[in-house]
Amino acid sequence: MIENWKYGKQTPEQILKGLAAKISVNVDDPRFYKFMDENDDLAFLRNYYITPEVARNVGKENSFIYEEGNEFYLDFAAQALSWQPKRSKELVGELLDDWARNSHLTYTQASINVFNDDKFAEKVCHLVGAHPDEVAIMNTLTVNLNFLLISFYMPTAAKYKIIVEEDSFPTVIYALQSHISQRGYNPNDLVLLKPHEGGNGVQLNTQDILEVIEREGDATALIMLSGVQYLTGQILDMRAITEAAHAKGCMIGFDLAHAIGCIEIQLHDWDVDFAVWDAYKFISCGPGCMGGAFMHEKHKDNDFPKLIGWWGHKAETRFDFSNVLDLTPGINGYRNSAPSTLSMACIAASLEIYEKTTIQALRTRSILLLGYLEDLIKPVVAVHNLEVVTPANFAERASQYTYRVPDLNIDTELASRHVQCLFHHDFMRIAVNPAYIRYEKIFRVVQMIKEVLAISANG
């Protein structure tokens, strides 16, 4: 079971079937999704987002009709980019208007200005389970990762290896290889965590990971893993893995790109050394928006090597321009440049929504939505021989379902029906943002997948 799961030992399937029985219908009956949507305590959150426009080809070359808020649009690509909060355009517009009116004064005096990064860092803390001085809003994920690797990958002749999952997102592999090479080691000497033997060839196994750490730990300087594996949606046991890493004297960091905003995270309590994330997937801060970084407070007075810029100087004396560094302790000392206020306007719009609920409530809703998807799609999986590569245990999966599909042409067929999923090789990923996806949308996407697979099977 998971922490804060209010349904005791019940599984999502049991909960949903129990609710369906109360209104005397089956889970696959359209009346059930209507019942769930009408009685959803978090349904109001959807009103704070803009439903994407849909491009409909009307038969003329390069001619499209755009329909705003089209209810037939089925967007399950939250792992790439989530919907725009309605307030984003307003807050960005206000900032641009302020710039037009007040020129350079906007830099420090606008309602959202360069000094607000601390304020927004405090608001992000509850999403990652951190103390305010452990989080910084800065840069993008890969930049933050490279900055922190300078400090946390400190190889010696005896401890120089890095453990990472074989199917990690490419940017993590590239960053790790570049740092290994710069320190004079072989970039191909990463210790790659492989999928569990006898499994589906994709999922990792916690015990396997712990055994690798036990076996390789004495020669390992750093372990860098995903909080949620982007291909499968598998949640790694960050607490257990961190304990094992520290027992072998290894530093450990996590990539939270696919975790923040959809699962509960407790970086401080789990004693994680550092973590990085972006802000445009589940938490909807916009394409290319600034991300964030975490460093445990136990490292706040470290003398690790690091890259330093003027925004890492203490705010009280930053504008004295003395050229005598007075570095901010902790992660905020890693800030190099003044933050983008346009990015912060988008962050502000998103965080306003998250202040209206809790990550625990969103996680519960995510589990039930995925349980509904799982229940509806089981017959489709059986008929078309799809392989489920997402963990069967609901406590071990984040907010997506991934399937191996026999025909990648279904990507085009689904898109023509205004269905957006994510495809990678032969994987189809259905990512559910619990802040705005309704039960009706789950019902409809399964119907569309069923229809497209039937067409594909019949040639």
C-alpha positions in Angstrom: 0.0 0.0 0.0 1.0 3.7 -0.3 1.2 6.4 2.3 -1.9 8.5 2.8 -4.1 6.0 0.9 -7.5 6.6 2.5 -9.1 3.4 1.2 -7.2 1.0 3.4 -6.5 -2.3 1.7 -8.8 -1.8 -1.2 -7.5 -1.6 -4.7 -8.7 0.9 -7.2 -10.6 -1.9 -9.0 -12.4 -2.8 -5.8 -13.3 0.8 -5.1 -14.6 1.5 -8.6 -16.7 -1.6 -8.7 -18.1 -0.8 -5.3 -19.1 2.7 -6.5 -20.6 1.3 -9.7 -22.7 -1.2 -7.6 -24.1 1.6 -5.6 -25.8 3.0 -8.7 -26.5 -0.5 -10.1 -24.3 -0.3 -13.2 -21.1 -1.9 -14.4 -17.8 0.1 -14.5 -17.9 0.1 -18.3 -21.4 1.6 -18.5 -21.3 5.3 -19.6 -23.6 6.1 -16.7 -20.7 5.3 -14.4 -18.3 7.9 -15.8 -21.1 10.5 -15.6 -21.6 9.5 -12.0 -17.9 9.8 -11.2 -17.5 13.2 -12.9 -20.6 14.6 -11.2 -19.3 13.5 -7.8 -15.7 14.4 -8.2 -14.4 16.7 -5.5 -11.6 17.9 -7.7 -13.6 18.4 -10.9 -13.5 22.2 -10.3 -9.7 22.2 -11.0 -10.3 21.6 -14.7 -12.0 25.1 -14.9 -8.6 26.7 -14.3 -7.1 25.3 -17.5 -7.6 26.1 -21.2 -8.8 23.1 -23.2 -6.5 23.0 -26.3 -7.8 23.9 -29.7 -8.4 21.2 -32.2 -7.3 21.4 -35.8 -10.0 19.8 -38.1 -9.0 19.2 -41.7 -12.0 20.3 -43.7 -10.9 18.8 -47.0 -8.8 21.7 -48.4 -5.1 21.6 -48.5 -3.6 23.5 -45.6 -7.0 24.6 -44.5 -8.1 24.0 -40.9 -10.8 25.1 -38.6 -9.8 25.7 -35.0 -12.3 25.0 -32.4 -11.5 26.2 -28.9 -12.4 24.0 -26.0 -13.5 21.1 -28.2 -14.9 18.4 -26.0 -13.9 15.6 -28.3 -10.2 16.4 -27.9 -8.5 13.6 -25.9 -5.1 14.7 -24.6 -3.1 12.1 -22.8 0.4 13.6 -23.4 1.0 15.2 -20.0 4.4 13.6 -19.9 5.4 16.0 -22.7 3.5 19.1 -21.9 0.3 19.8 -19.9 -2.5 22.2 -20.5 -2.1 26.0 -20.1 -3.5 27.5 -16.9 -6.0 30.3 -17.8 -4.1 32.7 -15.6 -0.8 32.2 -17.5 -1.6 34.6 -20.3 -3.0 37.1 -17.9 0.1 37.2 -15.7 2.5 37.2 -18.6 0.5 40.0 -20.2 0.6 42.0 -17.0 4.3 41.7 -16.9 4.7 42.7 -20.5 2.5 45.7 -19.9 4.5 46.6 -16.8 7.7 46.4 -18.9 6.2 48.7 -21.6 5.2 51.3 -19.0 8.1 51.2 -16.6 11.1 50.0 -18.5 14.0 48.9 -16.3 11.9 49.4 -13.1 10.0 46.2 -14.1 13.1 44.3 -13.3 12.8 44.8 -9.6 9.4 46.4 -8.9 6.9 44.5 -11.0 4.3 42.4 -9.2 6.4 39.4 -10.4 10.0 40.5 -10.3 13.5 38.9 -10.1 13.4 38.7 -6.4 10.4 36.4 -6.4 12.3 33.2 -7.0 12.6 32.6 -3.3 8.8 33.0 -2.9 8.0 30.5 -5.6 10.6 28.1 -4.3 8.8 28.1 -1.0 5.5 27.2 -2.8 7.1 24.3 -4.6 8.5 22.8 -1.4 5.4 20.8 -0.6 5.5 19.2 -4.1 8.9 17.6 -3.4 8.8 17.3 0.4 11.6 19.8 1.1 12.4 22.7 3.4 12.3 26.2 1.9 16.1 26.6 1.9 16.5 23.3 0.1 14.8 24.3 -3.1 15.8 26.8 -5.8 13.9 27.8 -8.9 16.5 28.2 -11.6 17.6 27.1 -15.1 16.3 24.0 -16.8 16.6 20.4 -15.8 19.8 19.5 -17.7 21.5 22.7 -16.7 20.7 22.1 -13.1 21.9 18.5 -13.4 25.2 19.6 -14.8 25.6 22.2 -12.1 25.0 19.7 -9.4 27.1 16.9 -10.9 30.1 19.2 -10.5 29.5 19.0 -6.8 28.2 15.6 -6.3 30.3 13.5 -8.7 33.7 13.6 -7.0 35.5 10.5 -8.1 38.6 9.0 -6.5 40.8 6.2 -7.6 38.7 3.9 -5.5 35.2 5.3 -6.0 34.6 6.6 -9.5 31.6 4.7 -11.0 28.1 6.0 -11.5 25.0 3.8 -11.3 22.1 4.8 -13.6 19.2 2.9 -15.1 19.8 1.6 -18.6 16.6 3.2 -20.0 17.2 6.6 -18.3 16.1 9.6 -20.3 18.9 10.4 -22.7 19.8 13.8 -21.3 20.8 12.2 -18.0 23.1 9.7 -19.7 24.7 12.4 -21.8 25.3 14.6 -18.7 26.8 11.7 -16.7 29.0 10.7 -19.6 30.3 14.2 -20.1 31.3 14.5 -16.4 32.9 11.1 -16.3 35.0 12.1 -19.4 36.0 15.5 -18.0 37.3 13.8 -14.8 39.5 11.5 -16.9 37.5 8.3 -16.8 35.8 6.2 -19.5 32.3 7.6 -20.3 31.3 4.0 -21.1 32.0 2.8 -17.6 28.5 3.7 -16.3 27.0 0.9 -14.3 23.6 0.3 -16.0 20.7 -1.0 -14.1 18.9 -3.5 -16.4 15.3 -4.6 -16.4 14.5 -7.5 -14.1 15.2 -10.9 -15.7 12.1 -12.9 -16.3 10.0 -9.7 -16.3 8.6 -7.8 -19.3 12.1 -6.5 -20.3 11.4 -3.0 -19.2 10.5 -2.7 -15.5 13.2 -2.4 -12.9 13.1 -4.4 -9.6 13.9 -2.8 -6.3 15.8 -5.8 -5.0 17.9 -5.9 -8.2 18.8 -2.3 -7.7 19.8 -2.9 -4.0 21.9 -5.9 -5.0 23.7 -3.8 -7.6 24.4 -1.1 -5.1 25.7 -3.7 -2.6 27.9 -5.3 -5.3 29.2 -2.1 -7.0 28.9 0.4 -4.2 32.4 0.3 -2.9 33.6 1.5 -6.3 30.7 3.9 -6.9 30.8 7.7 -6.3 27.3 8.5 -7.4 23.9 7.0 -8.1 21.6 9.0 -10.4 18.1 7.6 -11.0 14.6 8.6 -12.1 12.0 9.2 -9.5 9.5 7.9 -12.1 10.8 5.9 -15.1 9.6 7.8 -18.1 8.9 4.8 -20.3 7.0 2.7 -17.9 5.6 5.1 -15.3 7.2 2.9 -12.6 7.9 4.7 -9.3 11.3 3.8 -7.9 11.5 3.3 -4.2 13.6 6.4 -3.5 13.7 6.0 0.2 15.0 2.4 0.2 17.5 3.1 -2.7 18.8 6.2 -0.9 19.4 4.3 2.3 21.3 1.6 0.4 23.4 4.3 -1.4 24.4 6.0 1.8 25.2 2.7 3.5 27.9 2.2 0.8 29.1 5.8 1.0 27.6 6.9 -2.3 26.0 10.2 -3.2 22.5 9.9 -4.7 20.4 12.2 -6.9 17.0 11.9 -8.7 15.5 13.2 -11.9 12.0 14.1 -10.9 10.8 15.3 -14.4 8.0 12.7 -14.5 7.3 12.6 -10.8 6.7 16.2 -9.6 3.0 17.0 -9.5 1.7 13.5 -9.7 3.2 11.5 -6.8 4.0 12.2 -3.2 7.7 13.0 -2.7 9.6 13.5 0.6 13.1 14.4 -0.4 14.2 15.8 2.9 12.8 12.9 5.0 14.3 10.3 2.7 17.7 12.0 3.0 18.2 12.4 -0.7 21.3 14.4 -1.6 20.0 16.3 -4.6 17.3 16.3 -7.2 16.3 18.2 -10.4 13.1 18.6 -12.3 11.5 20.6 -15.1 8.2 22.4 -14.8 6.3 21.9 -18.0 5.0 18.3 -17.7 2.4 17.6 -15.0 2.7 21.0 -13.3 1.9 23.0 -16.5 4.3 25.9 -16.3 4.8 26.0 -20.0 7.3 24.9 -22.7 10.9 25.6 -21.8 10.0 27.1 -18.4 12.5 27.2 -15.6 12.8 24.1 -13.6 14.1 23.5 -10.1 16.7 21.9 -7.9 16.9 20.4 -4.5 19.9 19.9 -2.2 19.5 18.5 1.3 20.2 21.0 4.0 22.9 18.7 5.4 25.0 19.9 2.5 24.2 23.7 2.9 27.7 24.6 4.1 29.6 22.3 1.8 32.9 23.2 0.2 32.1 21.2 -2.9 33.4 22.5 -6.2 30.7 24.5 -8.0 30.0 27.1 -10.7 29.2 30.4 -9.2 27.4 33.5 -10.5 26.1 36.7 -9.1 22.6 35.4 -8.2 24.2 33.0 -5.8 25.5 36.0 -3.8 23.4 36.8 -0.7 20.4 39.0 -1.6 21.1 41.5 1.1 24.4 42.6 -0.4 24.1 41.4 -4.0 23.6 44.9 -5.4 26.6 46.3 -3.6 28.7 45.2 -6.5 31.7 44.8 -4.3 33.1 41.8 -6.2 33.6 40.1 -2.9 31.6 37.0 -2.9 29.2 36.4 0.0 27.7 33.1 -1.1 24.1 32.1 -0.1 24.3 28.8 1.8 22.7 25.7 0.3 21.1 25.2 -3.1 20.5 28.9 -3.6 24.2 29.5 -3.8 24.0 27.5 -7.0 21.9 30.2 -8.7 24.0 31.8 -11.4 21.8 34.3 -13.2 18.8 36.4 -12.4 15.6 34.3 -13.1 13.3 34.8 -16.0 10.3 36.8 -14.8 8.3 35.6 -17.8 8.9 32.0 -16.7 8.0 32.9 -13.1 4.7 34.4 -14.3 3.8 31.0 -15.8 5.0 29.3 -12.6 2.8 31.6 -10.5 -0.3 30.7 -12.6 0.3 27.0 -12.1 1.1 27.2 -8.4 -2.2 29.1 -7.8 -4.0 25.9 -8.9 -1.9 23.6 -6.7 -2.7 25.8 -3.8 -6.4 24.9 -4.2 -5.7 21.2 -3.4 -3.1 18.9 -2.1 -0.7 16.5 -3.8 -2.3 13.7 -1.7 -5.7 14.5 -3.2 -4.3 14.6 -6.7 -2.4 11.4 -6.2 -5.6 9.6 -5.0 -7.5 10.9 -8.0 -4.7 9.8 -10.3 -4.8 6.3 -8.9 -8.5 6.0 -9.4 -8.4 7.4 -13.0 -5.7 4.9 -13.9 -7.6 2.2 -12.2 -10.6 3.1 -14.4 -8.4 3.0 -17.5 -7.0 -0.3 -16.5 -10.4 -1.8 -15.9 -11.8 -0.6 -19.2 -8.8 -1.5 -21.4 -8.3 -5.1 -20.1 -10.6 -6.6 -22.8 -8.8 -4.6 -25.5 -5.4 -5.8 -24.1 -6.5 -9.4 -24.2 -8.1 -9.3 -27.7 -5.2 -7.4 -29.4 -2.3 -9.0 -27.5 -1.0 -5.8 -26.1 1.7 -6.0 -23.4 1.3 -3.9 -20.3 4.7 -2.6 -19.2 3.5 -0.5 -16.3 3.6 -2.1 -12.9 0.5 -4.0 -12.0 0.7 -2.8 -8.4 -1.0 0.6 -8.3 1.3 1.8 -5.5 4.3 1.4 -7.9 3.0 3.3 -10.9 2.7 7.1 -11.3 0.2 8.7 -13.6 0.6 6.8 -16.8 0.0 3.5 -18.5 2.4 2.1 -21.1 1.7 -0.6 -23.6 3.7 -2.3 -26.3 1.6 -2.1 -29.4 1.8 -4.2 -32.5 1.3 -1.5 -35.1 2.8 2.0 -34.7 0.4 3.3 -37.4 -2.1 3.6 -34.7 -0.3 6.8 -33.7 -1.5 8.5 -36.9 -5.0 6.9 -36.7 -5.4 8.2 -33.1 -4.2 11.6 -34.0 -6.7 11.8 -36.8 -9.4 11.2 -34.2 -8.0 14.0 -32.0 -6.4 11.6 -29.5 -2.9 12.5 -28.3 -0.8 9.9 -26.6 3.0 9.5 -26.6 4.8 7.0 -28.7 8.4 5.8 -28.4 9.5 2.9 -30.5 6.8 0.3 -29.9 5.6 1.8 -26.6 2.3 3.8 -26.3 2.2 5.9 -23.2 -1.1 7.2 -21.9 -0.3 10.0 -19.4 -3.1 11.2 -17.2 -2.9 14.6 -15.6 -5.1 14.3 -12.5 -5.7 18.1 -12.4 -7.9 18.1 -15.5 -8.6 14.7 -17.0 -12.1 13.5 -16.5 -13.5 10.0 -16.3 -15.4 10.6 -19.5 -12.1 11.2 -21.3 -10.7 7.9 -20.0 -13.9 6.2 -21.3 -13.6 7.8 -24.7 -9.9 7.2 -25.2 -10.3 3.5 -24.6 -13.1 3.5 -27.2 -10.9 5.2 -29.7 -8.0 2.8 -29.0 -10.3 -0.1 -29.4 -11.6 1.2 -32.7 -8.2 1.9 -34.1 -6.7 -1.5 -33.1 -9.7 -3.2 -34.6 -9.1 -1.4 -37.9 -5.4 -2.3 -37.8 -6.1 -6.0 -37.1 -8.5 -6.2 -40.0 -5.9 -4.8 -42.4 
